[in-house]
Amino acid sequence: MRNRNGLQSGSIGLSLFAITGLVGCGDGLTIGSFDDADVASDGGSDSSVIGDTVPLEDWCNLFVAARCEPAGCPFEANHPSEACIETTRELCRNETIPLVEIGIADGTVAYDATAAAACLNTISSRSCARRTERLLDHAPDCRAVFTGTKALDEDCRALGSSEGECGEGYCFRENLVCGGTCRPWVEDGQPCDVRQDLLCDPVSSFCDPQTETCRAFGAQGETCRTSAECADGLTCQRGEQAMGMCLAPKGDRETCAFSDECGSQTICIGGECRDVPLSPSEVCSLTIECPAAHVCGVQGGTMDRCLLPASRGEPCSIDDDCESGLYCPPVGMAGEGECTPRGNTGAACEAALLAGGDCAEGLWCDPDASVCGAPSEANASCDAAQPNSCAAGLDCDDVGQICLPQAAGGANCAEDVDCATFCAANGSCAFAPVECYGSDS
């Protein structure tokens, strides 16, 4: 689908604070204290309303608001926040809190309401471009929100995080089964591999993809490939080179190549760090540069500017030029068109041209019938190019183009797509902590 948001999907991780495709959400595990209306895409909770402590029942609401709709980054209140809110909310209410409550009831996990407030303030103070860049348990304040009580070498469960019930180190689960043993984090310089549950201490180090060993976050002046390899408060400034140096963030109007080189509430626009959001009608290149409720589009003009979304029948060049529920069907080689309503069930669509983008949210375009319809069930046809073509818990096989179930923990697998979590090093699907509810396996 064509867009000008300029954002990529979140990275994979195993943490209470990771928003991930690896950790599945079980059925029936919900918390009554979370109200969908509390965090909405048109405003959300006020992440600045954080006292000295945060009660456990308020954690999800405030965490979602701080991560996905921060007051300091109003440009994130455009399209990207909707997916962030939905994913973060589901992980928090379906996995994090229910599993933490199990540990609290057993006396194996403790919740620190003071650390929770400090953690949320830490999240809110991060650079706009780096707010969701890496696991938030890198910050000591966030690491202290949920802590285990078990000592090294004791049996443990990974209750929603890699630490689980362990007070020191993490719950090492050989072959990613449910039960494990508390062991120290892998030391710097030693082999690391998430598929073998060999994990680096997320507060002080990361798994270097080049050497596949744990490496301490880069200090001022040390080499890096991305800002995720630098200590908090530093960014990887490398320009167009493969390697750079961990340095202090750049300020407004300083030259840049990427947004993660810039400081808090700034983004790299046209080779300069710029305070955001831009003003309405200012020249832009991405929607995330614009004020809330604005898009970066041409809409019949000669250059991209921060404008209000176009209404039905108004000119557009890409889908993001249009109001919610509308799309921009291309007309001619220039790709210019008019904002048009997305089709409901049974409406005509063009799968080959628009990959289902002309169907309403939650529907897909059946390429055989060329009509919009509900996602297919198991063993029915699908289109791997369309993310909505299969029902929940199913994946579209890109060879056979049929919906297949994603296996639960312990099932044999050849690649990640075979599993609801991911394929571990031993060729079996890793158990998500939520699958281990009440299990001693």
C-alpha positions in Angstrom: 0.0 0.0 0.0 1.3 3.4 -0.9 2.1 5.8 1.9 4.3 8.6 3.0 4.6 7.8 6.7 8.2 6.7 6.4 8.0 4.3 9.3 8.9 0.6 9.5 7.5 -2.1 11.7 9.0 -2.6 15.1 11.9 -4.8 15.8 11.6 -8.3 17.2 12.3 -8.9 20.9 11.3 -10.9 24.0 10.4 -8.5 26.8 7.5 -7.1 28.8 8.2 -3.8 26.9 8.8 -5.3 23.4 6.1 -4.9 20.8 6.7 -8.1 18.9 5.4 -10.6 16.4 7.3 -13.4 18.2 5.2 -13.5 21.4 1.7 -14.7 20.9 -1.4 -13.5 22.8 -3.4 -16.3 24.3 -7.2 -16.6 24.3 -9.2 -15.5 27.3 -6.5 -13.7 29.2 -7.7 -10.1 29.6 -7.8 -7.5 32.3 -11.0 -5.7 33.1 -9.3 -2.5 34.1 -8.3 -1.6 30.6 -10.9 0.3 28.6 -10.4 0.6 24.8 -11.8 4.1 25.0 -9.1 5.2 27.4 -6.5 5.3 24.6 -7.9 6.3 21.3 -6.3 7.3 18.0 -7.8 10.8 18.2 -6.1 11.8 21.4 -5.5 9.1 23.9 -4.6 9.3 27.6 -2.4 12.2 28.6 1.0 10.7 29.1 2.0 13.7 31.2 -0.4 12.8 34.0 2.1 10.6 35.9 2.4 10.9 39.7 5.1 9.7 42.0 3.6 6.2 41.7 1.6 4.2 39.1 -0.9 1.6 40.4 -0.7 -1.7 38.5 -4.2 -1.3 37.2 -3.1 2.0 35.5 0.1 0.7 34.0 -1.3 -0.4 30.6 -3.2 2.9 29.9 -0.2 5.1 30.8 2.3 2.9 29.1 0.4 2.8 25.8 -0.1 6.6 26.0 3.6 7.3 26.7 4.8 5.0 24.0 2.3 5.7 21.2 0.9 9.2 21.7 3.6 11.2 23.5 2.9 14.9 24.0 6.4 15.8 23.1 6.1 14.2 19.6 2.7 15.4 18.3 3.7 14.2 14.8 3.3 10.6 16.0 -0.4 11.2 16.5 -0.9 10.6 12.8 -1.4 7.2 11.2 1.5 5.3 12.9 0.0 5.7 16.4 -3.1 3.6 15.5 -1.1 0.5 14.9 1.2 1.2 17.9 -1.8 1.6 20.2 -3.5 -1.6 19.0 -0.4 -3.7 19.3 0.9 -2.3 22.5 -2.5 -2.5 24.1 -3.1 -6.1 23.1 0.3 -7.3 24.4 -0.1 -5.4 27.7 -3.6 -6.5 28.5 -3.5 -10.0 27.1 0.0 -11.1 28.2 1.9 -8.7 30.4 -0.5 -8.0 33.2 -2.2 -11.5 33.4 1.2 -13.2 33.6 2.6 -10.7 36.1 -0.4 -11.2 38.3 0.3 -14.9 38.3 3.8 -14.2 39.5 2.6 -11.7 42.1 0.1 -14.2 43.5 2.8 -16.8 43.7 5.2 -14.4 45.3 7.8 -14.9 42.5 7.3 -11.4 40.9 7.1 -8.0 42.4 5.7 -4.7 41.0 7.3 -1.4 41.9 4.9 1.4 41.5 7.6 4.1 42.0 9.8 2.6 39.4 6.8 2.4 37.0 6.4 6.2 37.3 10.1 6.7 36.7 10.0 4.4 33.7 7.1 6.2 32.1 8.9 9.5 32.5 12.0 7.9 30.9 10.0 6.8 27.9 8.5 10.3 27.5 12.0 11.9 27.6 13.4 9.8 24.8 14.1 11.2 21.4 11.1 11.1 19.2 12.8 9.0 16.5 14.2 6.6 19.1 11.1 6.2 21.4 10.3 2.7 20.1 13.7 1.9 18.6 14.8 -0.8 21.0 13.6 -2.6 24.1 12.6 -0.2 26.9 14.0 -2.5 29.6 17.4 -1.1 28.6 16.6 1.7 30.9 17.3 0.8 34.6 14.0 2.5 35.7 12.0 0.3 33.4 13.9 -2.8 34.3 12.9 -2.3 37.9 9.1 -2.2 37.2 8.6 -5.9 37.3 11.3 -7.9 39.2 11.6 -11.6 40.0 12.4 -13.0 43.5 14.2 -16.2 42.6 17.9 -16.7 42.9 20.4 -18.0 40.4 20.1 -21.7 39.7 16.5 -21.9 40.9 13.8 -23.2 38.7 11.7 -20.5 37.0 9.1 -19.5 34.5 9.4 -16.7 31.9 6.3 -14.8 32.8 6.0 -12.4 30.0 9.6 -11.3 29.9 13.1 -12.8 29.6 13.7 -12.1 33.3 10.5 -13.8 34.4 10.7 -14.9 38.0 14.5 -14.3 38.3 15.9 -11.6 40.6 19.3 -11.8 38.9 19.9 -12.7 35.3 17.1 -14.3 33.3 15.1 -17.5 33.0 17.1 -19.6 30.6 14.7 -22.0 28.8 16.6 -24.6 26.8 14.9 -25.1 23.5 12.5 -22.3 24.5 10.2 -24.6 26.6 8.1 -23.3 29.4 10.2 -24.1 32.5 13.8 -23.0 32.9 16.6 -22.1 35.3 17.7 -18.7 36.5 21.2 -18.0 35.1 23.4 -14.9 34.6 23.1 -12.9 31.4 25.6 -13.9 28.7 28.8 -11.9 29.3 30.3 -9.5 26.8 32.3 -11.3 24.1 30.4 -14.6 24.6 28.1 -16.1 21.9 24.5 -14.9 21.9 21.4 -16.2 20.0 17.8 -15.5 20.8 16.9 -18.8 19.1 18.9 -20.7 21.7 17.8 -18.4 24.5 21.4 -17.1 24.9 20.6 -13.5 25.9 22.8 -10.4 26.6 22.0 -8.1 29.5 19.6 -5.5 27.9 20.7 -2.8 30.3 24.4 -2.8 29.3 24.9 -4.8 26.1 23.4 -6.1 22.8 23.9 -9.1 20.6 26.2 -7.9 17.8 24.8 -9.4 14.5 28.2 -9.4 12.9 30.0 -11.4 15.5 27.0 -13.0 17.2 28.5 -12.2 20.6 27.4 -9.8 23.4 28.9 -6.3 23.1 28.6 -3.4 25.5 26.7 -0.4 24.3 29.0 2.1 22.7 30.3 5.0 24.8 31.1 8.5 23.5 33.3 8.2 20.5 33.1 4.5 20.0 32.1 2.9 16.6 28.6 1.9 15.8 26.3 0.9 12.9 23.0 2.1 14.3 21.9 4.1 17.4 20.7 0.9 19.0 24.3 0.1 19.5 25.0 3.3 21.5 24.5 4.0 25.2 21.4 5.9 26.2 21.7 9.6 25.5 24.0 9.0 22.4 23.2 8.5 18.8 25.1 6.8 16.0 26.2 9.6 13.6 27.5 8.0 10.4 26.1 10.0 7.6 26.0 7.8 4.5 28.8 5.6 5.8 28.4 2.0 7.0 30.1 2.8 10.3 29.8 5.8 12.5 30.5 7.1 16.1 28.4 7.3 19.2 28.0 11.0 19.9 25.6 13.4 21.6 22.4 14.1 19.5 22.5 17.1 17.1 20.4 20.2 17.7 18.0 22.2 15.5 19.3 23.1 12.1 22.5 20.9 12.4 23.2 18.7 9.4 22.0 15.1 9.5 21.5 12.0 7.4 19.0 10.1 9.6 16.5 11.2 12.3 18.1 9.1 15.0 21.1 11.6 14.9 18.8 14.3 16.1 17.8 15.1 19.7 14.4 14.9 21.4 11.5 16.4 19.6 13.5 16.8 16.4 13.7 14.9 13.1 16.0 14.9 10.1 14.3 16.9 7.3 16.1 17.8 4.1 19.5 17.1 5.7 18.9 19.2 8.8 17.6 18.4 12.3 14.3 20.2 12.6 12.0 20.8 15.5 8.7 19.1 14.9 6.0 19.3 14.1 6.3 21.6 11.2 3.7 24.3 10.8 0.6 23.8 8.5 1.4 24.4 4.8 5.2 24.1 5.3 7.1 22.0 2.8 7.6 18.4 4.0 8.7 15.0 2.8 7.0 12.6 5.3 3.7 12.7 7.1 5.5 12.2 10.5 6.9 15.7 10.1 3.5 17.3 10.1 1.2 18.4 12.9 -1.5 16.1 14.3 -4.4 15.5 11.9 -2.3 16.7 8.9 -0.7 14.7 6.1 2.3 15.4 3.8 0.8 15.6 0.4 0.4 17.5 -2.9 -3.4 17.4 -3.3 -3.3 19.2 -6.7 -0.4 21.5 -5.8 3.2 21.5 -7.1 5.1 20.2 -4.0 4.4 18.3 -0.8 3.2 20.4 2.1 1.6 19.7 5.6 -2.1 19.8 4.7 -5.4 18.5 6.2 -6.4 15.2 4.6 -8.4 15.5 1.4 -12.2 14.6 1.5 -14.1 12.4 -0.9 -13.7 13.5 -4.5 -10.8 15.8 -3.8 -7.5 15.4 -5.7 -4.8 13.1 -4.3 -1.6 11.4 -5.3 -1.3 8.7 -2.6 -3.6 7.0 -0.1 -2.3 9.1 2.9 -3.5 12.3 1.2 -7.0 11.2 2.0 -9.2 11.1 5.1 -9.5 7.9 7.0 -11.6 5.3 5.2 -10.7 6.7 1.8 -7.9 5.7 -0.7 -6.4 7.2 -3.8 -6.9 5.1 -6.9 -4.2 6.0 -9.5 -5.3 7.6 -12.7 -2.8 7.5 -15.6 1.0 7.5 -15.4 1.2 10.4 -12.9 -0.8 8.4 -10.3 -3.1 11.3 -9.6 -6.7 10.6 -8.6 -9.6 11.5 -6.4 -10.1 10.3 -2.8 -12.5 7.4 -3.0 -14.3 5.3 -0.3 -12.8 1.8 0.4 -15.1 -1.0 -0.6 -17.2 -3.0 1.9 -17.9 -6.8 1.6 -18.9 -7.6 -2.0 -17.5 -4.4 -3.5 -15.4 -4.7 -6.7 -11.6 -4.4 -6.1 -8.3 -4.7 -8.0 -6.0 -7.2 -6.2 -3.2 -7.1 -8.7 -3.0 -3.3 -8.9 -3.8 -2.2 -5.3 -3.1 -5.3 -3.1 -6.4 -4.9 -1.3 -5.9 -1.3 -0.6 -9.2 -0.5 -2.1 -11.1 -2.6 0.5 -12.2 -1.5 3.9 -10.1 -2.1 7.0 -10.1 -5.8 7.9 -11.1 -7.0 4.4 -9.0 -8.3 1.5 -9.4 -8.4 -2.2 -10.1 -11.9 -3.5 -8.0 -12.1 -6.7 -10.3 -14.8 -8.2 -13.6 -13.0 -7.7 -12.2 -9.4 -7.6 -14.4 -8.5 -4.7 -13.7 -7.4 -1.1 -14.4 -10.1 1.5 -13.6 -11.3 5.1 -10.3 -13.0 5.7 -10.1 -16.6 4.6 -10.2 -19.5 7.1 -7.7 -22.5 7.2 -6.9 -24.2 3.9 -8.8 -21.5 1.9 -7.1 -19.4 -0.8 -5.3 -16.2 0.1 -2.8 -13.6 -1.2 0.5 -13.4 0.5 0.8 -9.7 -0.6 -2.3 -8.8 1.4 -1.8 -8.8 5.2 -5.6 -9.3 5.8 -6.2 -12.2 3.6 -6.1 -14.9 6.4 -8.0 -15.0 9.6 -6.2 -14.5 13.0 -3.8 -17.3 13.9 -3.3 -18.2 10.2 -0.6 -17.3 7.8 -0.7 -17.2 4.0 1.7 -19.7 2.5 3.5 -17.8 -0.2 4.0 -20.9 -2.3 0.6 -22.5 -2.2 -1.3 -19.3 -1.5 -3.5 -21.0 1.1 -4.1 -20.1 4.8 -2.3 -22.4 7.1 -2.3 -22.4 10.9 0.7 -21.2 12.8 1.8 -23.9 15.2 2.0 -23.6 19.0 5.0 -24.1 21.1 6.8 -27.4 20.7 5.6 -28.2 17.2 8.2 -28.9 14.5 9.1 -26.0 12.2 11.5 -25.1 9.4 11.1 -21.3 9.5 9.5 -18.6 11.6 6.4 -18.3 9.6 5.5 -21.9 10.6 5.0 -20.8 14.2 2.8 -18.4 16.2 6.1 -17.4 17.9 9.3 -18.2 16.1 11.3 -21.3 15.1 13.9 -22.1 17.7 17.4 -23.4 17.0 16.3 -27.1 17.7 13.7 -27.0 14.9 10.6 -26.6 17.2 8.4 -23.6 17.8 9.3 -21.6 20.8 6.8 -21.4 23.6 5.3 -18.0 24.2 5.1 -17.3 28.0 1.4 -17.0 27.7 1.2 -20.6 26.5 2.9 -21.7 29.7 0.1 -20.5 31.9 -0.3 -23.1 34.6 2.3 -25.3 32.9 5.3 -26.9 34.5 6.7 -28.3 31.2 
